Structures are given as structure tokens and as C-alpha cells.
Amino acid sequence: MRPFHAAVLVLAAAFASLPSCTTTAPTPQPLTYAIAIHGGAGTLSKNTPPERRKEYEDALAAALKYGRDRLALGDSALDVCESVVRILEDDPRFNAGKGAVYNEQGQHELDASIMDGSTLRCGAVAGVRTVRHPVSLARLVMEKTRHVLLAGDGAEKFADNHNIERVPNDWFDTDQRRKQLDEALQERAKKGLAAADAPADRRLDYGTVGCVALDAQGRLVAATSTGGMTAKRWGRIGDAPVIGAGNYADRFVAVSCTGTGEQFLRHVAAKSISARIEHGRATLAEAVEALVDRTLEPGDGGVIAVDRFGNLVARFNSEGMYRGLADATGRFEVAIF
């Protein structure tokens, strides 16, 4: 036998004597999720006493923890975003639901929207007056109709046909918002301003709540709810219920905006962030920076956003923005300024 053939036979025998190997399934990876919330760009003054600021920080932390914990358990981003916004709608500190601002006639008109980025399904309501949780009515529009946006009396009648909690309009009243309305109307009268003129205190121009989330299945969702701007004209609708302007989600990103709604409408703000990522190959941070720092005017407000990789951004050009960010790495932070 030739030496080469002998060597081959020896090696074959050696491998045959080795114990057989079995393969095991890879260890499951931890759930991947990310969430961001905001309570609006209309914040407290930086001179506010620390104990008062802590009330807001604690409220943000509680809502953020609730959403984070549900995502960690594997709940859907759609359920989480709706539930977190409902929590914020019930908190009188924020301009949505209970604690919503007054229009110039001393009433409350509420707007909200929600969007599932995995399907592009979305729903919105505008100018509702008796719905305790407008974000939930928006979800019903998405799931129970072929439409996207219902407004005013039509939205109210739609609510009549569904099991959704109703309240009288004055249920949304708070002393703080009444004081803000009185001050805004007095300023108009004193200076001879029209309703179209911006107030001296830009914080009266905005106030919203929102939540964006990425869940363990890779779905992106955004939800936004607001009472609008203080002393707004009756029937005014801002960006929050307008898909692509104040709220948007697709397979790239989920975005919720807060600020002077007319500016976010003009620039189709939320969708523009997605477009920069999809078509301009921008990172999430770059896309948000381009909108907030180079497109909007100083003082217009800000956004929260999460992309398909779980990157989170909260950026604003106003004095502050109530916000919170958390993800599967253990990140958990809330801030105002």
C-alpha cells in the first residue's frame, strides 16, 4: 500500500473512533424593545421649586415604567402605546384628556391619533368633547372603520356606537388651565391682539402627550393625544391627529411630535423624519436633528422617536420638553429641560 493511502486510512479510522456530536438550539436572546414618551413641550419654568418639578418627573417615570414593563413581558407596541397615552390623558399635569387646555370659548376640544407601522393602519379623532380617552377612540377608528380621521360631531356619534367611556366636557377642567385661558384672553384684550397672534408665553401654544415603541416582534407604533393650544379658535385642529404631521409610524421609525401644531403641519414633520431615513440614508439622530434644528423655527417644540433598531431620540428647540426614554439594555431616564 502506498504511504499516502495508508495515511488516509489512519485518519479515517481516527475520526470514526471519535464520539458522535449533537447540536443544541441557540440560547434565546433577551426581548428587544424600546420606548419613549413625552408630556409636551409646554413645560414648567426653570425657576419652579424642585419639589414641583419632581411631581412631573415622578409622573413621567411611572408612565414610562408601566410601558417598559409591558414591553419586557412581550406585549405589543400597539397595546402599550395606547395604554401609556391613556395614563397621560388621565394626568391633569399634561395637556391631554383631564387637564386639557381651553379654547377661546372656554371649552375643551381634544385630538388624538395612533398608527401601527407594521401595517400602516392608523386612526385619528379631532375636536371630540366627551370622550375620556381620545387615543382609544382613535384606535377604534383604525380597527372598526375604513377611515383614518373622524372629527367633531361625527367622531362623537361614532363614540356613541361603541363601548367607550364618556364624560361631560367640564370633567376636563382644571384651575391651572382656566388661569392660563384668562391670562391669554387678557393679554389679547390689553394688546389688541387677534386670535391669530402668538402669545408672549410660547408655552401656551403647545402641550401634548405621546408614546412611541418598538416591541419584541419588531413592530413600531406611535400614539399622540392633545388638548391643543390655549385660547385656540373653536374648531381648530393641530398636528396631533394628522397622520404624517404630528404622529407617524412605518417599518423604519415611529415619531410623536409636540409644539406649535401649525408648524408641524406645514413641514409634514413626522413623515419627513422617516423619509430622511428611508431615502436619505440618514440615521435616526441625523433625521431628527435636521427637522428640529434646521427646519423648524426656534421655540417650535420637539419630537420623540424610535427606529427599527431600538435607537431612541428626544430632541427639542423649546425651553424644555417633558420626556422619558427606556429600552432593553436597562436604560431608563426622565427629564424636563
Disulfide bonds with the S-S distance in Angstrom:
none
